[in-house]
């Protein structure tokens, strides 16, 4: 219902931690989450890379570090010298696994910068490649190139799941959903029923790639719980169909390389121990090893002494299974051991019980040692799966810690749940913010909701705020149920909206974050799709609050669409504003284009058109440097048109000062929780903080410190006007800037070789830096792309030399624009 949507949307971890005075469990304590975020490339892996100065030759490089789809590489031969390290984009760079050159008759040749260090190429390669680990070929080439390995477990993929309740047989499962590596699995053959669905993390030791059972000598049989639903012939038919479709639905095997390895156990039948039932992990009970399958697996059963008990709580374990302890473990740790049902008396005594059963206790050596450096402490907060309803992920508080086990109190679950006993290595616990990152609904605490509802009523009483997850589900359901939805086939159906991340991203959006967005959103209801698109863009901004302000509805603008409330978070504060979204498909393309122009990025950055190779706006020539040439430092002093120059653009810049005030009036900041629900602080300022929004602060500082400089620039720029019929941005060659020692170039810098760049630098006062350019193989094209942050970061220079160097690079750029740009 509407109320619950509002409640769930409003939960904010930062505020909650502040209000409760608690701390979040450290991210490093969740090893399975760390593993899931790896991109398949690890430091130390080697690959063959095209040498920049000679595109027809290649050399071996080692991965130094990874960042999303970017790799920091170092050519082998530089040793510990990091000055020639360079970044590569997996999607665009010429990268190949070790051995590719030999297979494809390509030349391996030592780069110029280290020629003198490697006298014998063959002997050197033999030495460095001995025992080396090559980067995975499937992530460098073909369909999976540049993808996060986890994304390869897509809905529809098939895996094999061992039955952990009654036997070791495995059966095929289909992936229904993949939430950050947490998979919703459905048994093959039960397409229409979700009654037996299970949620498991992809690294679970009982989950395997298709073909695992046959390889390890286990049979493929449906579990007893579902076997009676179909005849034996039907199950065999299903198996036959799976084998025929194996290629289409298989998951790359190296995805499972980080799965915990199952060791050899030393349990024997009849041994007694203490255990936590994984189906109800609330108490510790006496248990018995009832069956040993092989050196890896055994079955334990929770003891039940009642003569008439019908169902047994048995499950399969391995040596590293969570929740099995030696006899007397609870006593030593001051914990309550729950006597078996039917046990006479309340005071349970292990010595009497073992004598009564005629059994022996499993020796201490059977159990793995506990880990103590896990980082968890009492009262820390995290996110955890509700064991009684695995669909739910709740806020959890650590109430107790013993060895490597946590007692967790879950908040916000539909039904109250006792404290759960969970291993610190459990794959059902996650760091704070995991649900939000993966677009999954976290169950918020009940008590926090009441205040939140009041606060929303003040800000936006008439709107129901949908969570990103709700939007995502709405889109997905529309895709699945397109036949029975009236909206989907009508004029309200939005086509796919593509993010063309190679287009110019403008001053507000972070190009790196844009590149990490999904390739497309939709199709589906226009409002839902566009709301999801705008939310993703806001989150991909340098300052999300600033982008939200750019997008928000102008009071005087003509009203054509549908008002939607969008949120932005920046530096721990939350902002909200109403944004106009169009409702009909015929206006989507125009809406996307105008939104791009508002954000001063390429009009094709997102929209129903996918940009394949070259953008029709030719936006690849635009850089941030060039942007500042024809916009000046502040947006309100803008001259000419935005990138792509559209004469039909409705520019709402006639009264910039008034508009700013109006915007501030609309732009409501979320208040820190207090007893008063009515808000008396000026709208637009973070309430209770006494500080202005950072953007405005930045601008006021800028206006004081650069006032004179800007006045000069205004006087210079005021004389220009750009003709409306040009379909390209004004060229900086029209803008005369006073640059000391105006440079006259003899040749086009785009054609300069590394040697030409070095020669140019040696003619300046930055001659000592020429060696770095030679080592890093920076040619003319690369030189024109260099900026101050890149120079500082990649060349390890102090600010002074970096600024000097950039001054000369800017001179080259300006001369290039003036002499060769046309």
C-alpha positions, 0 to 999 in steps of 0.5 A: 500500500501507499503508506508502506512504500513511503515508509520503506523509501524513507529509511536512511542508514546514515540517519539511523546510525546517528540516531541509535549511536551505533556503528556499521560492521566493517565492510572487510568483514564480509569476505563473500561480498568482497569476492563478489565485487571482483571483476575477474582480474586480479593484481599479478595476472599477465596479459599481452597488450598492444604497444602504443608507439607501434600498434602492430607489436605487443608486449607482456604487461602485469595488472597492478590494480583494477577499478571497475572495467579499468586496469592499471598495467605495467610492462614487464621489464620495468620491475618496481619502477611505477612511473610508466604504469598506464590505465586501460579500459577493458572495453576499448584497449587492445588486450589479450590473454598470454599466448594470443600473439603466438596463436595469431602470428603477432609480434611480441616486441620490447617497448622503446623505454626498456629496450636497454634493460632486456638484451635477450627477449626470448630468455626474459619472456621464458623467465617472467611467464614461468608459472604466471597466471594469465588474465581470463580469456573470456573476459577479454574477448567475445560477449563477456568482455568487460562484464563483471563476472557476477553479471554472467549469472543472468536469470535463465542460467542453470546450475546444479544444487546438491540436496542438503536435507536427505541425500547428496544427489544434485538437481538442476536449478534455474536462476530466477533473480540475481541480487548482487550474487544472492540467487533466487533458484527454482528447481528445473521442471517447476516453472510455474511454482515458486513454492520450493524456491530457494535463496543462496549466495553464488559461492555456497559450497552446495551450488555448482556449475552444470556438469559437476554431478557427473564429474564427481560421481553423483546422480542427478535426481530431483529432491524427494520433496518434489519427486512425486509432482511428476512421473519418472519419464517426465523427469528424464525428459526434462533432463534430456532437454537441459542437456540439449540447451546446455550451451545457451544457459551455462555459466562460466566455470571460473566464476566458482574458483573462489568457492570455499574448498571442502576439506576432509572430516573425521566424524564417525556415525553415532558421535554426539555434538552440539548443533544449530538447526540451519532452518531455525537457527535460534537455539543450540541443541544436542545432535548426532552424526547419523550417517557418513557419506564419504570423506567430505560429507556426513549427516547430522540429526537434531536429537528428539527423544519423544517416542511419537516424533514424526519429522526429523531435523536432519541435514548434510554437513561438511567439516566447515559447516556453520553451527556445529560445536563440540560437546560442552561448548555452550557450557564453556561459553556460558550459553544455554543448551536446549535439552532434546524434546522428551528429555526428563528434567530441565537441567541437561547434563552431557555426561549423563546423556552420553551414558544414557545413549551409550554414545561418544562425544565427537573429539575436539579435533573434528571441529575447525578452529574459530577465527578471531580477527573478524572485525565484528563487535557488539551493537554493530549494525548490518543487513541479514537474511530472515531465516524464516522468510529468506525473501526478507533482508532486515536490519540486524544488530549484533547482541552477542559474540562468542568465538566466531558466532554472532547473535543477531536481533532482526528488526522490521521483519513481518513476524517477530523473530528470536535472536539468530545464531550466525557464523561470521563467515555466513553468506546470509549477512551483508554490510550496511547499504548492500540492499540499496547498492543492489536495488533490493528492498531492506526491511526498515525498523518499525519504530523509525517509521512513525517519525518518517511518515510525519515528516513526509506528510509535511514535504509531499503529502500527495505523492507516493514515493516509489523506491528504486526497487519498486520501479525496477520491479514495475518495469520487470513485471511489465516486460514479463506480463506485456500481454495482460497490461493495457498500458504496455501496448498503448501510447504510454509504453516507453521504448528502451532508453540507452546510456551511451557512455562514450558520449560527452558527459558534461560538467555535472556527470561523472563519466566513470559512473556513467560507464558503470550504468546498465546499457539500457532501461525499459521498455515499460511505462513511460513514467516508471522508465524515465524516473529510473533513468533520472534516478540513475543519472542523479546518482552518477553525478559529481554532486547529485544535489546539483543535478537534481536542482538542474532537473527540478520543475521550473515554476513558470515552465509550461506544464506538459507531463507528470510531476515525480518526486526524486531524491538525491544524497550528497555528503550525508544530506538528502535532497528532494525536488519535483521533476517533470516526466513525460507520460507518452511515448511520442514525447520521450525522445524530445524529453531525453534530448532536452534533459541532456541539454539541461545537464550540458552534456551531449544530447545523445548521452541517453535516449531511445537511440543507441550510439554505436561507433560515432555520435551524430553530434560529433561530441567526442571533440568536446573535453572539459577544457574546451567546455570551459572555453565557451561557457566561462567558469559559471553556468549563469554567465553562459554564452552561446548554446550547449554542446550540440547547439540547438536553435530550438532549445527553450533556454530558461536563463532570462532572469537567472537571479530570480530563477535561482531564488525560486529554485531554492524555494522549491528545493526542500532538504530533508530535515534531521529527525526532531520532535517538531514535524513542522519545518520553519527553516528557509526552504533549500537550506539543510535544516538544522545544519546552519550551512548553505548547500555546498554548490552555492557556497562554492559559487559564492567563494568563487565570486569573491575570489575571482570577481575581477578576473571574471569581469575582465573575461566578461568584457572580453567575451561579451563581443561574441555571438554564435550563429544559430544555423551552425550545428556545432559548438562554437570553436575556441579559435573564435575566442581570443585568450591572452596566453603568454608566448602564443605558440605557432606549430609546424605540424598537427599535434594529432600526428605527433609521435612520442619522439615529437612530443619529447622534442617539444617538451625539451624546448620548454622549461619542463625538459627534465620531464621529457623522460616520463613522456618517453617511458609512458609512450605519450604521443600527440593524441595522448598529449591533447587528452592530458589534464591536471588531475591525470598529470598529477595522478599518473606522473606522480608530480607535485602541484607546481611542476604539474601546473607548469607542464599543463600550461605548455599542454594548454598552449599546444591545445590552443594552437591546435584549435586555432591552426588545425581544428577546422 
